[in-house]
Amino acid sequence: MLIITPPPLLKGGEIETRVESTILIDNREEVLYYSTPVEWGKYLTFERADAFLLGVLQYAMKEGHDIEVKAPISERLYFNLVNQVIPLLSAGFGHKQIKLTCNQLDNSVLMAETEKPFAVGTGCSLGVDSFGSILYHLQPDTPTNFRLTHLTYFNVGALGNDTEKATVSYEHDLPMIQEYAAYKQLPLVRISSNIGKLYEGWNFDHCNQSRNSATVLALQKLFRRYYYASTVDVSHLKIKHDAAYFESALVPYFSTENTDLLIGQAAFSRVDKTKYIADFPETYNRLYVCWREILKNNYNDNRSNVEVLNCGRCEKCRRTMLSLHFLNKEEQYKDIFDWDYFHKRYHFAIGYALANRKRKAYYEDVVKLMKQSGYKPSLVDRFWQLGLSIYYIFR
């Protein structure tokens, strides 16, 4: 049994404000929190335990813990979790359909002082998905009530579940995020959490939809709408052991009476988004897709210590560079990728894409782009494809 005890506590300070909750897991007690700079503290949601419930949900399902919430939660969220989210996650990951109980359901609209939730936000990591969501939802034809007003930058697990290491990486990347938010003249909302301590050993990609959305709900007195930048487009919709493939069916069910969670650019493949953002010069020296900080924190891997912004060696860099190459956009991004290294390993990159095209939607789309460009794989490409395919069978 996992028990979320009442009520979440709001703790103020000179620099940051945090909301925290005590979670009981069998005989173990954990104090979990969400913290934000003091300027955003008045928007933290302490009246309901929504953020904590959604934040621990996948952990509880994997471990087989029923959840009892001894604090108010949003009626809409409760209904959606019981009737939609838990069955979806169970079908995708094979976890137990746990029982969720709460006797305090609330359907009122929360307010910060006298203002109702008003902001429209999306994440700002400077990656392809992030840039796509930002630029798309700032276009002149975007309806006023759906136009972006705020950007966010979360430290909740994407950089690793070791809170201390992740915070170092978060602070390392923060100046780039702040510079772009200032360039766009949009407020940047920062928030951190230690919920990652429950997810040690997890691949963040398997739970980022629920954990990032939970973080939004920690500020649901601020956000009226929030775009979760899509990872895999709806043409690949499938219930499988990777929530990215069914996030368009999942994320909207994380909404509450206060905050609507929406999928940004759901119909755009990663290649489509790469092509889209490549028409905006502001991305040419800012696109940041590299996994170097993630590799360092999770695997003590420092291979990516190169001087350019994107190492060109990790998988995320490689697939982005392949797309840019076949879109004839190398020149535009020449200063932020290690293109010399890419060209030395070009046939490996092609072979890797071919070997993974049936395993990952990103590579299926890259291979489709490659064919559209008229490229025909060479014998060396096929050699790498065969070698990697054999490796995946026997690893």
C-alpha positions in Angstrom: 0.0 0.0 0.0 1.2 3.5 -0.8 -0.5 6.3 1.2 -0.3 10.0 0.4 -0.9 11.6 3.7 -2.7 14.9 4.3 -2.2 17.7 3.5 0.6 18.8 1.2 2.5 21.6 2.9 3.6 24.9 1.4 7.0 26.1 2.7 8.3 29.5 1.8 11.9 30.8 1.7 13.8 33.8 0.5 14.9 32.0 -2.7 12.4 29.2 -3.4 9.0 28.0 -2.3 8.2 24.3 -2.2 5.2 22.1 -1.7 5.9 18.8 -0.1 4.0 15.7 0.9 4.8 12.7 3.1 4.4 9.4 1.3 4.1 6.1 3.2 5.2 3.0 1.3 4.6 -0.1 3.4 6.8 0.8 6.5 8.9 3.4 4.7 8.4 7.2 4.8 9.4 9.5 2.0 9.1 13.3 1.9 8.6 14.4 -1.7 8.6 17.9 -3.0 8.2 20.3 -5.9 10.1 23.6 -5.6 10.1 26.8 -7.6 11.7 30.3 -7.4 9.8 32.4 -4.9 8.2 34.5 -7.7 6.2 31.5 -8.8 5.5 30.3 -5.2 2.0 31.7 -5.0 0.9 29.3 -7.8 2.1 26.1 -6.1 -0.9 23.8 -5.5 -1.0 22.7 -1.9 -4.8 22.4 -1.7 -4.8 19.1 -3.6 -2.4 16.2 -3.9 -2.8 15.9 -7.7 0.9 16.4 -8.5 2.1 13.8 -5.9 -0.5 11.3 -7.0 0.4 11.5 -10.7 4.1 11.7 -9.9 4.1 8.4 -8.0 1.5 6.6 -10.1 3.8 4.5 -12.4 6.1 3.6 -9.5 3.1 2.3 -7.6 1.8 0.3 -10.5 5.2 -1.3 -11.2 5.6 -2.2 -7.6 2.0 -3.4 -7.2 1.0 -0.9 -4.5 -2.6 0.2 -4.2 -2.8 3.9 -3.5 -4.8 5.6 -0.8 -4.9 9.4 -0.9 -5.8 11.1 2.4 -5.9 14.6 0.9 -8.2 16.2 -1.7 -7.6 15.5 -5.4 -9.3 16.8 -8.5 -12.4 14.9 -9.4 -11.6 15.0 -13.1 -8.1 13.6 -12.5 -9.4 10.8 -10.2 -12.0 9.8 -12.7 -9.5 9.7 -15.6 -6.9 7.8 -13.7 -9.3 5.1 -12.6 -11.1 4.7 -15.9 -8.5 5.5 -18.5 -4.9 6.0 -17.3 -4.4 3.0 -15.1 -5.9 0.6 -17.8 -3.7 2.2 -20.5 -0.5 2.0 -18.5 -1.3 -1.5 -17.4 -1.9 -2.6 -21.1 1.3 -0.9 -22.2 3.7 -2.0 -19.5 2.0 -5.1 -18.1 1.7 -3.6 -14.6 -1.0 -4.5 -12.1 -4.2 -2.5 -12.4 -3.9 -1.1 -8.9 -6.8 0.3 -6.8 -6.9 4.0 -6.2 -9.1 5.4 -3.3 -9.8 8.9 -2.2 -12.7 10.2 -0.2 -12.0 13.9 -0.9 -12.8 14.8 -4.5 -12.9 18.5 -5.5 -14.1 19.9 -8.8 -13.7 23.6 -7.9 -11.3 25.9 -9.8 -8.3 26.8 -7.8 -7.1 30.4 -7.7 -3.9 32.2 -6.8 -5.1 35.1 -4.7 -7.9 36.5 -6.9 -6.7 35.3 -10.4 -7.8 32.1 -12.0 -5.3 30.0 -14.0 -4.4 32.0 -17.1 -1.0 30.9 -18.5 -0.4 28.8 -21.6 2.9 26.9 -21.3 5.2 24.4 -22.9 8.6 23.0 -22.1 11.8 24.7 -23.2 14.7 22.3 -23.5 15.9 23.6 -26.9 15.5 20.2 -28.5 13.6 19.5 -31.7 10.3 18.7 -30.0 10.6 21.7 -27.7 11.4 24.1 -30.5 8.6 22.7 -32.6 6.0 23.2 -29.8 7.3 26.7 -29.0 7.5 28.0 -32.6 4.2 26.4 -33.7 2.2 27.8 -30.9 3.5 31.3 -31.3 2.4 31.7 -34.9 0.1 34.7 -35.7 -2.9 32.4 -36.6 -2.8 30.7 -33.1 -6.0 31.7 -31.3 -5.4 34.1 -28.4 -6.4 31.6 -25.7 -4.1 29.0 -27.1 -1.1 31.2 -27.7 2.0 30.6 -25.6 2.5 32.9 -22.7 5.1 31.1 -20.6 8.0 28.7 -21.1 9.1 26.1 -18.5 12.2 24.3 -17.6 11.9 21.3 -15.3 14.4 19.3 -13.2 12.3 16.2 -12.5 14.3 13.3 -13.9 15.2 14.0 -17.6 18.8 14.5 -16.5 18.9 11.5 -14.3 17.2 10.3 -11.1 20.2 11.2 -8.9 18.9 14.6 -7.7 22.3 16.0 -6.9 23.9 15.1 -10.2 20.9 16.1 -12.2 20.9 19.5 -10.5 24.5 20.2 -11.5 23.5 19.4 -15.2 20.4 21.5 -14.9 22.3 24.5 -13.6 24.9 23.9 -16.4 22.2 24.2 -19.1 20.1 26.8 -17.5 21.8 29.9 -19.0 21.1 28.7 -22.5 17.4 28.3 -21.6 17.2 31.7 -19.9 18.9 33.4 -22.9 16.3 32.0 -25.3 13.3 32.8 -23.0 14.6 36.4 -22.8 15.0 36.4 -26.6 11.4 35.4 -27.0 10.3 37.8 -24.3 8.5 35.0 -22.4 8.6 34.3 -18.7 10.6 31.2 -17.8 9.0 29.0 -15.0 11.5 26.7 -13.3 10.5 23.8 -11.0 12.4 20.9 -9.5 11.4 17.7 -7.7 13.0 14.8 -5.8 10.4 12.3 -7.0 13.1 10.7 -9.1 14.3 9.0 -5.9 11.4 6.5 -6.3 12.4 5.8 -9.9 16.0 4.7 -9.5 17.0 2.4 -12.3 14.1 3.5 -14.5 14.4 4.8 -18.0 12.9 8.3 -17.8 11.5 7.8 -21.3 9.1 5.2 -19.9 7.6 7.6 -17.4 8.3 11.1 -18.5 4.7 11.8 -19.7 3.3 11.2 -16.2 6.2 12.8 -14.3 6.4 16.0 -16.4 2.6 16.4 -16.4 2.6 15.9 -12.6 5.0 18.8 -12.4 2.6 21.0 -14.4 -0.1 20.1 -11.9 2.1 21.4 -9.1 1.5 24.8 -10.7 -2.1 24.3 -11.9 -3.1 27.6 -10.3 -0.9 29.2 -13.0 -1.4 27.1 -16.1 -4.8 27.1 -17.8 -3.3 25.1 -20.7 -0.1 23.3 -21.2 1.4 21.7 -24.4 3.3 18.5 -23.8 5.6 18.4 -26.8 4.9 15.2 -28.7 7.6 12.6 -28.9 6.0 10.1 -31.4 3.4 11.3 -33.8 -0.1 9.8 -33.9 0.5 7.8 -37.1 2.6 5.4 -34.9 -0.1 5.2 -32.2 0.2 1.8 -30.4 -0.2 0.5 -26.9 3.3 -0.9 -26.1 6.1 -0.8 -23.6 6.9 2.8 -24.4 4.4 5.5 -23.4 5.7 7.8 -26.2 3.7 5.7 -28.7 0.4 6.3 -27.0 1.0 9.6 -25.3 -1.6 11.3 -27.5 -4.2 9.0 -26.0 -2.7 9.3 -22.5 -1.6 12.8 -21.7 -5.0 14.6 -22.1 -6.3 12.3 -19.3 -3.9 14.0 -16.9 -6.0 17.2 -17.1 -7.9 18.7 -14.1 -10.6 21.2 -13.7 -7.9 23.9 -13.7 -5.3 22.7 -16.3 -5.8 21.2 -19.7 -2.9 19.0 -20.8 -2.6 19.0 -24.6 -0.3 17.3 -27.0 1.8 19.8 -29.1 2.2 18.9 -32.8 0.7 15.5 -32.4 0.6 15.0 -36.2 4.2 15.9 -36.8 6.9 13.2 -36.9 10.3 14.0 -35.6 11.5 14.6 -39.1 8.6 16.9 -39.8 9.5 18.9 -36.8 13.1 19.1 -37.7 12.1 20.4 -41.2 9.7 22.8 -39.6 12.2 24.4 -37.1 15.0 24.5 -39.8 13.1 27.4 -41.3 13.7 29.5 -38.2 17.2 31.0 -38.0 16.9 31.4 -34.2 17.4 27.6 -34.0 20.7 27.6 -35.9 22.9 28.3 -33.0 20.6 27.1 -30.2 19.3 23.7 -31.2 20.4 21.5 -28.3 19.6 17.8 -28.6 22.7 16.2 -27.0 22.5 13.5 -24.4 26.0 14.3 -23.0 24.7 15.3 -19.5 22.3 12.3 -19.3 25.1 9.9 -20.3 27.4 11.4 -17.7 24.9 11.2 -14.9 23.6 7.7 -15.6 26.6 5.9 -17.0 29.6 8.1 -15.9 30.2 8.4 -19.7 32.4 11.3 -20.6 33.0 10.4 -24.2 31.0 13.4 -25.3 33.2 16.0 -23.9 33.7 18.0 -27.1 33.7 21.8 -27.5 30.7 22.1 -29.8 27.2 22.4 -28.3 26.1 18.9 -29.6 28.7 16.1 -29.4 27.7 14.3 -32.6 28.4 10.9 -30.9 25.3 10.1 -28.9 22.3 8.5 -30.5 20.2 11.7 -30.2 22.8 13.7 -32.0 23.2 11.1 -34.7 19.6 10.8 -35.6 19.1 14.5 -35.6 22.2 15.0 -37.8 20.9 12.4 -40.2 17.7 14.3 -40.6 19.5 17.6 -41.1 21.8 16.0 -43.6 19.0 14.6 -45.8 17.1 17.9 -45.4 20.2 19.7 -46.8 20.4 21.7 -43.6 24.0 21.0 -42.5 25.2 24.5 -43.4 22.6 26.1 -41.2 23.7 24.1 -38.2 27.4 23.9 -39.0 28.6 25.6 -35.8 26.8 23.5 -33.2 27.4 19.9 -34.3 30.6 17.9 -34.8 30.0 17.3 -38.5 33.6 16.0 -39.1 32.9 13.2 -36.7 29.5 12.5 -38.3 31.0 12.2 -41.8 33.7 9.8 -40.5 31.0 7.6 -39.1 28.4 8.3 -41.8 27.9 4.7 -43.0 27.6 3.5 -39.4 24.8 6.1 -38.9 23.0 4.9 -42.0 23.4 1.3 -40.9 22.1 2.1 -37.5 19.0 3.8 -38.9 18.3 0.9 -41.2 18.7 -1.7 -38.3 16.4 0.3 -36.1 13.7 1.3 -38.5 11.3 -1.4 -37.3 12.2 -0.9 -33.7 11.9 2.9 -33.3 9.5 5.3 -35.0 12.3 7.9 -35.2 14.4 5.8 -37.5 11.4 4.6 -39.6 10.9 8.3 -40.4 14.6 8.9 -41.0 14.8 6.0 -43.5 11.7 7.3 -45.3 13.3 10.7 -45.6 16.5 9.0 -46.9 14.6 7.2 -49.6 12.7 10.4 -50.5 16.0 12.2 -51.0 17.1 9.5 -53.5 19.8 8.0 -51.4 20.4 4.2 -51.9 22.2 2.4 -49.1 25.7 1.2 -50.0 27.3 -2.2 -49.2 29.0 -0.6 -46.3 25.7 0.7 -45.0 24.2 -2.8 -45.3 27.2 -4.3 -43.5 26.6 -2.1 -40.5 22.8 -2.8 -40.7 23.5 -6.6 -40.7 26.0 -6.4 -37.9 23.8 -4.3 -35.7 20.7 -6.5 -36.4 22.6 -9.6 -35.3 23.8 -7.7 -32.2 20.2 -6.9 -31.2 19.1 -10.5 -31.6 21.8 -11.9 -29.3 22.4 -9.1 -26.8 
